Amino acid sequence: MSWMTPKRAFMGAAAAEGGTKLNAFDNALLKLGIGNVNLVKLSSVIPAHIEWIEKVHDVPIGMLLPTVYAHIESDEPGMTISAALGVGISEGNEGGLIYEYSGYCTKKEAEEMVRKMVEEGFAVRGWKLKEFRAVSAEITVKDKPAAVVAAVVMFPY
């Protein structure tokens, strides 16, 4: 196993408001525990035998963290926005896939979309899906800008 291969992963989603759309996005990241790090955007492959953790903790400020994430921001009152990530783990836990989606929809609709994406990704690879999990968040914009974020963060330790 290479030093570049992640050993642990966290999966979560959050919604927040802020003074601007960017501040709302930042506030959602803070709720997830990843607002004080630098996210390095990844594509969507999970290495074999990853250990899933429940909470982000003891991460140094400014750390570079490999992350798959979906997000959307809006300042249109009355609009519902959602973000979701779907994770598929293969039979034998030899790896997996992450698919992300965000849009003007409910979190249920976003989760249905990522499920379909995971199923298709597995089908085209000829892999058997052992486990599916999803996280999502939604918010309806009121009088302040809002954002939703869904993320899988991978840790090298």
VEXDREN-775123 format. One line per field, with one value per atom (N, C-alpha, C): chain; residue in three letters; residue number from 1; atom name; x, y, z. Coordinates in steps of 0.05 Angstrom, whole numbers, plus 5000, padded with zeros to 4 digits. Layout:
N
kepa = c(A	...) $
mardren = c(Ala	...) $
zamar = c(NUM	...) $
panu = c(CA	...) $
x = c(X	...) $
y = c(Y	...) $
z = c(Z	...) $
END
This chain:
157
kepa = c(A	A	A	A	A	A	A	A	A	A	A	A	A	A	A	A	A	A	A	A	A	A	A	A	A	A	A	A	A	A	A	A	A	A	A	A	A	A	A	A	A	A	A	A	A	A	A	A	A	A	A	A	A	A	A	A	A	A	A	A	A	A	A	A	A	A	A	A	A	A	A	A	A	A	A	A	A	A	A	A	A	A	A	A	A	A	A	A	A	A	A	A	A	A	A	A	A	A	A	A	A	A	A	A	A	A	A	A	A	A	A	A	A	A	A	A	A	A	A	A	A	A	A	A	A	A	A	A	A	A	A	A	A	A	A	A	A	A	A	A	A	A	A	A	A	A	A	A	A	A	A	A	A	A	A	A	A	A	A	A	A	A	A	A	A	A	A	A	A	A	A	A	A	A	A	A	A	A	A	A	A	A	A	A	A	A	A	A	A	A	A	A	A	A	A	A	A	A	A	A	A	A	A	A	A	A	A	A	A	A	A	A	A	A	A	A	A	A	A	A	A	A	A	A	A	A	A	A	A	A	A	A	A	A	A	A	A	A	A	A	A	A	A	A	A	A	A	A	A	A	A	A	A	A	A	A	A	A	A	A	A	A	A	A	A	A	A	A	A	A	A	A	A	A	A	A	A	A	A	A	A	A	A	A	A	A	A	A	A	A	A	A	A	A	A	A	A	A	A	A	A	A	A	A	A	A	A	A	A	A	A	A	A	A	A	A	A	A	A	A	A	A	A	A	A	A	A	A	A	A	A	A	A	A	A	A	A	A	A	A	A	A	A	A	A	A	A	A	A	A	A	A	A	A	A	A	A	A	A	A	A	A	A	A	A	A	A	A	A	A	A	A	A	A	A	A	A	A	A	A	A	A	A	A	A	A	A	A	A	A	A	A	A	A	A	A	A	A	A	A	A	A	A	A	A	A	A	A	A	A	A	A	A	A	A	A	A	A	A	A	A	A	A	A	A	A	A	A	A	A	A	A	A	A	A	A	A	A	A	A	A	A	A	A	A	A	A	A	A	A	A	A	A	A	A	A	A	A	A	A	A	A	A	A	A	A	A	A	A	A	A) $
mardren = c(Met	Met	Met	Ser	Ser	Ser	Trp	Trp	Trp	Met	Met	Met	Thr	Thr	Thr	Pro	Pro	Pro	Lys	Lys	Lys	Arg	Arg	Arg	Ala	Ala	Ala	Phe	Phe	Phe	Met	Met	Met	Gly	Gly	Gly	Ala	Ala	Ala	Ala	Ala	Ala	Ala	Ala	Ala	Ala	Ala	Ala	Glu	Glu	Glu	Gly	Gly	Gly	Gly	Gly	Gly	Thr	Thr	Thr	Lys	Lys	Lys	Leu	Leu	Leu	Asn	Asn	Asn	Ala	Ala	Ala	Phe	Phe	Phe	Asp	Asp	Asp	Asn	Asn	Asn	Ala	Ala	Ala	Leu	Leu	Leu	Leu	Leu	Leu	Lys	Lys	Lys	Leu	Leu	Leu	Gly	Gly	Gly	Ile	Ile	Ile	Gly	Gly	Gly	Asn	Asn	Asn	Val	Val	Val	Asn	Asn	Asn	Leu	Leu	Leu	Val	Val	Val	Lys	Lys	Lys	Leu	Leu	Leu	Ser	Ser	Ser	Ser	Ser	Ser	Val	Val	Val	Ile	Ile	Ile	Pro	Pro	Pro	Ala	Ala	Ala	His	His	His	Ile	Ile	Ile	Glu	Glu	Glu	Trp	Trp	Trp	Ile	Ile	Ile	Glu	Glu	Glu	Lys	Lys	Lys	Val	Val	Val	His	His	His	Asp	Asp	Asp	Val	Val	Val	Pro	Pro	Pro	Ile	Ile	Ile	Gly	Gly	Gly	Met	Met	Met	Leu	Leu	Leu	Leu	Leu	Leu	Pro	Pro	Pro	Thr	Thr	Thr	Val	Val	Val	Tyr	Tyr	Tyr	Ala	Ala	Ala	His	His	His	Ile	Ile	Ile	Glu	Glu	Glu	Ser	Ser	Ser	Asp	Asp	Asp	Glu	Glu	Glu	Pro	Pro	Pro	Gly	Gly	Gly	Met	Met	Met	Thr	Thr	Thr	Ile	Ile	Ile	Ser	Ser	Ser	Ala	Ala	Ala	Ala	Ala	Ala	Leu	Leu	Leu	Gly	Gly	Gly	Val	Val	Val	Gly	Gly	Gly	Ile	Ile	Ile	Ser	Ser	Ser	Glu	Glu	Glu	Gly	Gly	Gly	Asn	Asn	Asn	Glu	Glu	Glu	Gly	Gly	Gly	Gly	Gly	Gly	Leu	Leu	Leu	Ile	Ile	Ile	Tyr	Tyr	Tyr	Glu	Glu	Glu	Tyr	Tyr	Tyr	Ser	Ser	Ser	Gly	Gly	Gly	Tyr	Tyr	Tyr	Cys	Cys	Cys	Thr	Thr	Thr	Lys	Lys	Lys	Lys	Lys	Lys	Glu	Glu	Glu	Ala	Ala	Ala	Glu	Glu	Glu	Glu	Glu	Glu	Met	Met	Met	Val	Val	Val	Arg	Arg	Arg	Lys	Lys	Lys	Met	Met	Met	Val	Val	Val	Glu	Glu	Glu	Glu	Glu	Glu	Gly	Gly	Gly	Phe	Phe	Phe	Ala	Ala	Ala	Val	Val	Val	Arg	Arg	Arg	Gly	Gly	Gly	Trp	Trp	Trp	Lys	Lys	Lys	Leu	Leu	Leu	Lys	Lys	Lys	Glu	Glu	Glu	Phe	Phe	Phe	Arg	Arg	Arg	Ala	Ala	Ala	Val	Val	Val	Ser	Ser	Ser	Ala	Ala	Ala	Glu	Glu	Glu	Ile	Ile	Ile	Thr	Thr	Thr	Val	Val	Val	Lys	Lys	Lys	Asp	Asp	Asp	Lys	Lys	Lys	Pro	Pro	Pro	Ala	Ala	Ala	Ala	Ala	Ala	Val	Val	Val	Val	Val	Val	Ala	Ala	Ala	Ala	Ala	Ala	Val	Val	Val	Val	Val	Val	Met	Met	Met	Phe	Phe	Phe	Pro	Pro	Pro	Tyr	Tyr	Tyr) $
zamar = c(1	1	1	2	2	2	3	3	3	4	4	4	5	5	5	6	6	6	7	7	7	8	8	8	9	9	9	10	10	10	11	11	11	12	12	12	13	13	13	14	14	14	15	15	15	16	16	16	17	17	17	18	18	18	19	19	19	20	20	20	21	21	21	22	22	22	23	23	23	24	24	24	25	25	25	26	26	26	27	27	27	28	28	28	29	29	29	30	30	30	31	31	31	32	32	32	33	33	33	34	34	34	35	35	35	36	36	36	37	37	37	38	38	38	39	39	39	40	40	40	41	41	41	42	42	42	43	43	43	44	44	44	45	45	45	46	46	46	47	47	47	48	48	48	49	49	49	50	50	50	51	51	51	52	52	52	53	53	53	54	54	54	55	55	55	56	56	56	57	57	57	58	58	58	59	59	59	60	60	60	61	61	61	62	62	62	63	63	63	64	64	64	65	65	65	66	66	66	67	67	67	68	68	68	69	69	69	70	70	70	71	71	71	72	72	72	73	73	73	74	74	74	75	75	75	76	76	76	77	77	77	78	78	78	79	79	79	80	80	80	81	81	81	82	82	82	83	83	83	84	84	84	85	85	85	86	86	86	87	87	87	88	88	88	89	89	89	90	90	90	91	91	91	92	92	92	93	93	93	94	94	94	95	95	95	96	96	96	97	97	97	98	98	98	99	99	99	100	100	100	101	101	101	102	102	102	103	103	103	104	104	104	105	105	105	106	106	106	107	107	107	108	108	108	109	109	109	110	110	110	111	111	111	112	112	112	113	113	113	114	114	114	115	115	115	116	116	116	117	117	117	118	118	118	119	119	119	120	120	120	121	121	121	122	122	122	123	123	123	124	124	124	125	125	125	126	126	126	127	127	127	128	128	128	129	129	129	130	130	130	131	131	131	132	132	132	133	133	133	134	134	134	135	135	135	136	136	136	137	137	137	138	138	138	139	139	139	140	140	140	141	141	141	142	142	142	143	143	143	144	144	144	145	145	145	146	146	146	147	147	147	148	148	148	149	149	149	150	150	150	151	151	151	152	152	152	153	153	153	154	154	154	155	155	155	156	156	156	157	157	157) $
panu = c(N	CA	C	N	CA	C	N	CA	C	N	CA	C	N	CA	C	N	CA	C	N	CA	C	N	CA	C	N	CA	C	N	CA	C	N	CA	C	N	CA	C	N	CA	C	N	CA	C	N	CA	C	N	CA	C	N	CA	C	N	CA	C	N	CA	C	N	CA	C	N	CA	C	N	CA	C	N	CA	C	N	CA	C	N	CA	C	N	CA	C	N	CA	C	N	CA	C	N	CA	C	N	CA	C	N	CA	C	N	CA	C	N	CA	C	N	CA	C	N	CA	C	N	CA	C	N	CA	C	N	CA	C	N	CA	C	N	CA	C	N	CA	C	N	CA	C	N	CA	C	N	CA	C	N	CA	C	N	CA	C	N	CA	C	N	CA	C	N	CA	C	N	CA	C	N	CA	C	N	CA	C	N	CA	C	N	CA	C	N	CA	C	N	CA	C	N	CA	C	N	CA	C	N	CA	C	N	CA	C	N	CA	C	N	CA	C	N	CA	C	N	CA	C	N	CA	C	N	CA	C	N	CA	C	N	CA	C	N	CA	C	N	CA	C	N	CA	C	N	CA	C	N	CA	C	N	CA	C	N	CA	C	N	CA	C	N	CA	C	N	CA	C	N	CA	C	N	CA	C	N	CA	C	N	CA	C	N	CA	C	N	CA	C	N	CA	C	N	CA	C	N	CA	C	N	CA	C	N	CA	C	N	CA	C	N	CA	C	N	CA	C	N	CA	C	N	CA	C	N	CA	C	N	CA	C	N	CA	C	N	CA	C	N	CA	C	N	CA	C	N	CA	C	N	CA	C	N	CA	C	N	CA	C	N	CA	C	N	CA	C	N	CA	C	N	CA	C	N	CA	C	N	CA	C	N	CA	C	N	CA	C	N	CA	C	N	CA	C	N	CA	C	N	CA	C	N	CA	C	N	CA	C	N	CA	C	N	CA	C	N	CA	C	N	CA	C	N	CA	C	N	CA	C	N	CA	C	N	CA	C	N	CA	C	N	CA	C	N	CA	C	N	CA	C	N	CA	C	N	CA	C	N	CA	C	N	CA	C	N	CA	C	N	CA	C	N	CA	C	N	CA	C	N	CA	C	N	CA	C	N	CA	C	N	CA	C	N	CA	C	N	CA	C	N	CA	C	N	CA	C	N	CA	C	N	CA	C	N	CA	C	N	CA	C	N	CA	C	N	CA	C	N	CA	C	N	CA	C	N	CA	C	N	CA	C	N	CA	C) $
x = c(5017	5000	5018	5012	5027	5021	5039	5034	5012	5006	4985	4957	4955	4930	4916	4893	4878	4872	4873	4867	4839	4831	4805	4789	4763	4746	4723	4714	4691	4671	4645	4624	4603	4596	4576	4564	4543	4530	4519	4518	4508	4496	4479	4468	4472	4475	4479	4471	4467	4463	4487	4489	4511	4505	4522	4519	4521	4536	4539	4538	4536	4535	4561	4584	4610	4611	4601	4601	4582	4560	4542	4556	4571	4587	4607	4622	4641	4629	4605	4591	4583	4574	4567	4592	4615	4640	4647	4644	4650	4632	4607	4589	4598	4610	4621	4647	4660	4686	4709	4704	4725	4727	4720	4721	4748	4766	4792	4815	4808	4828	4825	4843	4843	4833	4810	4800	4812	4822	4834	4813	4801	4779	4789	4776	4782	4761	4768	4747	4734	4725	4706	4713	4738	4745	4754	4743	4751	4770	4792	4811	4799	4810	4801	4805	4787	4789	4792	4778	4779	4763	4772	4758	4742	4716	4698	4697	4701	4700	4675	4665	4640	4644	4668	4672	4700	4703	4729	4739	4764	4775	4806	4818	4847	4860	4847	4859	4873	4898	4913	4901	4899	4890	4907	4894	4908	4916	4911	4919	4905	4919	4908	4893	4867	4852	4839	4845	4832	4802	4785	4756	4740	4719	4699	4676	4666	4644	4626	4601	4581	4571	4565	4555	4538	4521	4506	4499	4498	4491	4468	4452	4431	4424	4415	4404	4376	4363	4335	4315	4302	4282	4262	4256	4236	4248	4273	4285	4296	4291	4302	4326	4349	4373	4383	4395	4404	4431	4446	4471	4471	4481	4483	4508	4517	4538	4529	4533	4527	4553	4556	4580	4572	4586	4582	4607	4604	4627	4623	4645	4643	4644	4634	4636	4666	4672	4699	4714	4700	4712	4738	4739	4763	4764	4745	4744	4716	4712	4685	4685	4661	4657	4641	4646	4631	4619	4594	4581	4569	4571	4560	4540	4521	4500	4491	4485	4473	4454	4433	4414	4391	4372	4348	4327	4329	4312	4312	4297	4297	4321	4328	4350	4342	4317	4308	4313	4307	4312	4343	4358	4388	4399	4388	4397	4389	4365	4357	4376	4384	4403	4430	4441	4467	4465	4443	4439	4441	4426	4426	4455	4469	4496	4515	4513	4529	4523	4497	4489	4500	4499	4509	4540	4553	4582	4592	4577	4584	4578	4555	4547	4567	4576	4595	4622	4629	4655	4652	4627	4623	4627	4625	4629	4602	4603	4579	4578	4555	4550	4543	4560	4555	4540	4547	4536	4533	4511	4506	4500	4513	4506	4505	4489	4487	4485	4494	4489	4479	4462	4451	4442	4439	4429	4412	4392	4376	4370	4364	4355	4338	4318	4301	4310	4318	4328	4306	4314	4296	4305	4314	4322	4353	4368	4397	4407	4429	4441	4444	4442	4444	4461	4472	4489	4485	4489	4490	4515	4527	4551	4548	4556	4559	4588	4601	4630	4638	4658	4673	4702	4713	4740	4757	4780	4798	4823	4831	4854	4876	4901	4924	4932	4920	4927	4904) $
y = c(4977	5000	5025	5043	5068	5088	5106	5128	5146	5145	5162	5150	5124	5111	5118	5130	5137	5112	5115	5093	5096	5121	5126	5147	5147	5166	5174	5199	5210	5218	5214	5221	5237	5261	5277	5298	5311	5332	5353	5378	5400	5422	5438	5462	5485	5509	5533	5558	5579	5606	5623	5645	5664	5691	5710	5737	5738	5720	5717	5687	5681	5652	5638	5652	5640	5636	5655	5652	5629	5626	5603	5577	5575	5551	5546	5566	5564	5554	5565	5557	5528	5518	5490	5472	5481	5466	5465	5488	5488	5469	5467	5448	5419	5413	5386	5381	5402	5399	5401	5412	5414	5443	5462	5490	5503	5490	5502	5487	5473	5458	5465	5456	5461	5435	5436	5413	5410	5386	5379	5361	5372	5358	5332	5310	5284	5276	5256	5243	5222	5200	5185	5156	5149	5122	5118	5098	5092	5069	5071	5048	5025	5002	4978	4981	4969	4966	4992	5013	5039	5036	5049	5049	5075	5072	5095	5105	5132	5144	5161	5166	5181	5211	5221	5249	5257	5282	5293	5306	5299	5310	5311	5330	5333	5337	5353	5358	5386	5387	5412	5433	5458	5480	5483	5485	5488	5462	5439	5413	5410	5397	5390	5363	5363	5339	5331	5307	5296	5293	5304	5305	5303	5287	5287	5302	5322	5337	5349	5353	5367	5390	5412	5436	5453	5469	5488	5511	5535	5558	5573	5587	5603	5627	5648	5671	5678	5658	5662	5652	5671	5662	5642	5622	5602	5578	5580	5558	5537	5512	5490	5479	5477	5466	5442	5423	5399	5390	5375	5362	5334	5315	5288	5274	5255	5237	5208	5192	5163	5148	5129	5112	5083	5070	5042	5027	5006	4989	4962	4952	4928	4903	4881	4854	4850	4839	4834	4860	4883	4908	4914	4908	4913	4942	4958	4986	4994	5019	5029	5055	5066	5090	5110	5136	5157	5174	5181	5199	5222	5245	5269	5283	5297	5311	5335	5357	5380	5394	5406	5419	5432	5443	5454	5432	5418	5394	5387	5367	5357	5339	5334	5315	5287	5280	5253	5250	5271	5270	5268	5283	5282	5255	5242	5215	5195	5197	5179	5181	5206	5210	5197	5200	5188	5157	5147	5118	5107	5121	5112	5114	5135	5139	5116	5110	5088	5062	5056	5031	5030	5052	5052	5049	5063	5061	5032	5019	4991	4973	4978	4961	4963	4987	4989	4978	4975	4963	4932	4923	4894	4887	4907	4902	4895	4880	4874	4894	4906	4925	4910	4913	4900	4919	4944	4963	4991	5003	5031	5048	5071	5090	5118	5135	5162	5182	5207	5229	5252	5268	5291	5313	5336	5359	5376	5389	5408	5432	5454	5478	5494	5507	5525	5554	5569	5595	5613	5628	5647	5675	5690	5718	5721	5700	5701	5680	5684	5664	5638	5615	5589	5571	5550	5531	5503	5483	5455	5442	5424	5410	5381	5363	5335	5327	5313	5308	5280	5269	5246	5257	5256	5266	5241	5239	5216	5225	5208	5214	5194	5203	5185	5170	5176	5163	5151) $
z = c(5000	5000	5000	4983	4980	5002	5007	5027	5017	4991	4980	4983	4990	4993	5019	5018	5043	5059	5086	5104	5117	5121	5134	5118	5121	5107	5125	5121	5135	5114	5120	5102	5117	5106	5119	5101	5111	5096	5115	5106	5123	5106	5119	5107	5125	5114	5130	5115	5130	5119	5124	5110	5114	5102	5107	5096	5066	5054	5025	5019	4993	4986	4994	4991	4999	5029	5044	5073	5081	5067	5073	5068	5045	5039	5061	5069	5090	5116	5123	5147	5146	5123	5120	5124	5113	5117	5146	5160	5189	5204	5197	5210	5206	5183	5178	5192	5202	5214	5195	5171	5151	5140	5157	5148	5152	5166	5171	5157	5136	5120	5091	5075	5046	5033	5020	5006	4979	4974	4948	4934	4912	4899	4885	4891	4880	4860	4843	4828	4847	4838	4854	4860	4865	4870	4899	4913	4940	4940	4954	4955	4972	4968	4983	5013	5027	5057	5072	5063	5077	5103	5124	5150	5151	5156	5158	5186	5189	5216	5218	5242	5247	5248	5255	5260	5252	5242	5236	5262	5270	5294	5291	5306	5308	5280	5263	5237	5239	5233	5234	5215	5225	5208	5183	5160	5135	5121	5134	5122	5095	5076	5050	5054	5048	5052	5025	5016	4992	4997	4980	4985	4959	4960	4939	4951	4938	4949	4928	4936	4920	4937	4923	4938	4919	4931	4916	4935	4925	4940	4926	4941	4929	4948	4935	4950	4941	4927	4918	4938	4952	4973	4962	4978	4970	4956	4946	4932	4951	4945	4960	4945	4959	4946	4962	4948	4961	4949	4966	4956	4968	4953	4962	4951	4966	4957	4961	4941	4944	4942	4960	4961	4957	4938	4934	4940	4956	4964	4949	4937	4922	4939	4927	4940	4946	4970	4978	4986	4986	4994	4980	4954	4938	4927	4935	4926	4924	4915	4911	4896	4894	4878	4894	4889	4901	4879	4880	4861	4875	4864	4877	4859	4873	4858	4875	4862	4876	4857	4868	4850	4865	4850	4860	4863	4885	4889	4919	4926	4954	4958	4983	4989	4980	4982	4973	4943	4927	4898	4893	4908	4904	4911	4933	4940	4919	4908	4886	4862	4856	4833	4838	4862	4867	4868	4878	4877	4849	4830	4802	4791	4798	4788	4798	4823	4834	4820	4817	4804	4776	4761	4734	4733	4751	4753	4758	4776	4782	4758	4745	4722	4699	4693	4670	4676	4702	4710	4714	4715	4720	4749	4767	4795	4808	4831	4846	4870	4873	4894	4920	4940	4966	4984	4984	5003	4990	4995	4986	5010	5012	5032	5020	5032	5021	5044	5039	5057	5040	5052	5038	5057	5046	5062	5044	5055	5040	5057	5044	5058	5039	5050	5034	5041	5021	5025	5037	5057	5069	5062	5082	5077	5075	5078	5076	5056	5043	5025	5041	5026	5038	5021	5034	5020	5032	5015	5024	5013	5030	5022	5031	5013	5020	5013	5031	5027	5037	5023	5033	5034	5058	5063	5068	5055	5058	5073	5093	5110	5105	5104	5099	5124	5147	5172	5186) $
END
